[in-house]
């Protein structure tokens, strides 16, 4: 680009990268943002969704697969209008072990997956951060909820999160500017479930309001400082180091369109490329000073990769008809309204209540929110998310025999389901049937990584070909990775021999390198990781700015 040395280079512009540039520029640093994908424009958001009953969308998935997205088209609730916000799988391959398929959903554009995630922003707590101390599996996080609480609150306010103070001990609330609503079907569901099972709290989603400016809010805030330079279409291939100090001095990238190689220099590097991509970048940055990958003196880089176990259940609630419009948040002409019900984890918190498995799972769903004829039964959809236990064998490595469209060695991902997860998935399926039966619901189908249940009832209104494709493809569509909550691989810790990063997301082996996305997680919990990624980034960047000002970086 030029010979300028920036104060900081940030790699990636999603949940982590967008907040990294905001926090660093607002604290006076000159920052270069490198994004592997394209810029976005207003034209990306012109197509408005047509009113239709919520379904699986088999035809749009087949079309996307034929255009180069056979993996991305498996994402839950895929719709043709969102296809441009997912990568082309032919250009971006990855490999998995035989019989251990992992579903890796990705987005490469300014803002990353912030354009496709459900906008749910939930806090993790010490039930998550200190789980290993209770059951002896894995490692505790080197931080507590109290360490992150002020950053959680800061982001909840900045993002305009809608939520309520629900009094759930393992899901604390924040300073929410607006309250969400439940539909009539959801209100009846809440009353029935809580009356029968008092430990199963049913609350509203906690979600960010729509962003009609489209460019992520934190990036807009960073641009207002005048200290942000954005370079899109910059596929970072490796980090370079000073062999005498081990510190990072540059980022090499390939122009996505021209394939031309370039290098930029900075004093600080913040890697926010997303969990797998950040690990891949650090492994591909192996050199004489870091022979096994950047920051891998512990041998932990790529290890303890984790994702949550998912189940998906669809059906209807016959005693309610049609659907309801939710005006809790301002409307967005491009996205369907957010909102619905959430059941936080209720297993194995203060005592062992489910001895067949460790830790637990949560439910997220919606009832009566998607278009349906006024005389048709109200539809529902529920996903469950279970905590996978950290395992050394689950890892991200490099496949040296294959390269992507830019000549960069691709990742090889192993994330197998263990015995604890198998038991828990069966309980996830049993529990969702139990709670839906309690409200008189009709289940069309329910499924998991093990496959599809209620096969004969699936997609009752669809043609035979759509039903056939759905049945044959379902198992891979709910494979590990379907939650899109991947974490780990560059975990933080208090012991350099057992971790890659310290409590401020700083690389033990290279003091001017920070990694703040989901790869830094020692465990995955049951909530989505987005809010914790944002909070970790804000906390790390506050630390970076102070250390830099004081001359220690």
Secondary structure, 3 states (H helix, E strand, C coil): CCCCEEEEEEECCCHHHHHHHHHHHHCCCCEEEECCCECCCHHHHCCCCCCCCCCCCHHHHHHHHHCCCCCHHHCCCCCHHHHHHCCCCCCCCCEECCCCCCCCCCCCECCHHHHCCCCECCCCCHHHHCHHHHHCCCCCCCCCHHHHHHHHHHHHHHCCEECCCCCCCCCCCCCCCECCCCCHHHHHHHHHHHHHCCCCCCEECCEECCCCCCCCHHHHHHHHCCCEEEECCEEEEEEEECCCCCCEEEEEEEECCCCCEEEEEEEEEEECCCHHHHHHHHHHCCCCCCCCCCCCCCCCCCECCECCEEEEEEEEEEEEECCCCCCCCCCCCCCCCCCCEEECCCCCCCCCCCCCCCCCEEEEEEECCCCCCCCCEEEEEEEEEECCCCCCCCEEEEEEEEECCCCCEEEEEECCCCHHHHHHHHHHHHHHHHHHHHCCCEEEEEEECCEEECHHHCCCCCCHHHHHHHHHHHHHHCCCCCCCCCECCCCECCCCCCCCECCCCEECCCCCEEECCHHHCCCCCCCCCHHHHHHHHHHHHHHHHHHHHCCCC
